Amino acid sequence: MLIQTHTIHPDSEAIFKAQATTPENIRATRSGIHEACTRCFKIETTEPGLKLRRCGKCKGVWYCSKECQIAHWPTHKKTCSPVDGSGIRRLVENFYANPLLNQYLQVCLVLHFDLLQHPRLDAPFMARVDVAIEPADIPEFLPILMGQPVQGTLRGMLQVNAFTPLPAAAMAALAPMRRQIWRAARESADKNGFARDPIGLVEFGNGSVGQTITVPVHVRAPALELARDASPWVMNSAVTGQTTELPLTIHTCMEFMNTHIRSDKKNQLLLRTDMRPSDIEIIRDAGAEASGTAARLLKAKMAREYIFRPMADLLQQTES
């Protein structure tokens, strides 16, 4: 049985240390992530002298030449929009390179696409994961939610807000770049002895903000076994003293990932960063009942996750 402890439980630091990977391992894995030209799919590691440059506006796509950028612009301009700062790419790469977080991402794919019964080896399947930057210290979340001014720079952390599988119609119209990403990952898995392992795609995004990052996800045997075993999680609250048992679901997998990241007080996972004005605005929008995608996803997560329950009760008292 997997034990996951929340908030200020006295054993939370020890549990985090036992589960967390090292920054060195994350950086080593991240170094194996390579960009490709969005139009012609050339990769720096296979083309001597090639230097990819990313779109200066959205910072989300890469090109090998001015010619490829110009030729691809009629397609790219439909989704290209400016991002605040450097965007979420480096944080997403660190998340993806983390073996524990990646494993629970794999479990989400197993659960939704029923990969235990239907491995889907010969065609891509895909989900979108919406992430956000939230205050690393939970007491700083409520004042933002209630519209209070922010003093100085707030330290933030990556959090997972939603997991949304792409429907069959969207898969039928999958962009050539994404098909190439899947095909390369499938061929690599086959060549290295993993022909019976499913390969999926995950698009990381930030609500309605334009920048997205698509990565292949190799669903490995430990993730399949974890989903097959489906042991419940025991969550202990130092606030109420209650013990809660939760089933293994996509939502509880996301909650596990978020809690693991929140437990990292020294940025060992390389998932902390300064909050941008756009990050703060999303939280304010959620508190103001705004209708934007990012605010809606955040509100849905707050309704699910254990750590936000005292905050929800306090908001209800304030409103009454």
Secondary structure, DSSP 8 states (H G I E B T S, - for coil): -EE---TT-TTHHHHHHHH---HHHHHHHHTT---B-TTT--BGGGSTT---EE-TTTS--EESSHHHHHHHHHHHTTT----STT-SHHHHHHHHT-HHHHHHHHHHHHHHHTTTT----SS--EEEEEEEEEESSGGGHHHHHTT----S--EEEEEEEEEEE--HHHHHT--HHHHHHHHHHHHHHHHTT-TTS-EEEEEEEETTEEEEEEEEEE--HHHHHHHHH---EEEE-TTT--EEEE---HHHHHHHHHHHHHT-TT-TTS-EEE--HHHHHHHHHHHTT---HHHHHHHHHHHH-GGGHHHHHHHHHHH-
